[in-house]
Amino acid sequence: MIVLIAMLKAQKGKEKKVEEILRGMVPNVQNEKGTLKYILHRSRKDPTEFLFYEEYVDQAALDFHGRTSYFKDLGKNLNGLLDGAPKELFFEAVAAITR
């Protein structure tokens, strides 16, 4: 399993638009077979900060996600709304509690 943490920071005053665009990704990703989790978070302390927690069954599933038209459109739709480039961190699960 591959875990991806994607962190994005909206420009001040653009938070609602960024959130709207990011929320729009969730229904699209819902039907990806290899995507186990795709959860959007907003910082409780700073409303300009967003985080996606994503789990994929394997590299092929992650690659598929990156090739979708809606993922490619995401970058275009966020153009001019972010404060810096998104940050991506990749992890492998080594221990867990699942319920």
Summary of the structure (lengths in Angstrom):
residues: 99
radius of gyration: 13.7
end to end distance: 17.1
largest distance: 39.5
contacts: 257
relative contact order: 0.31
helix: 34%
strand: 31%
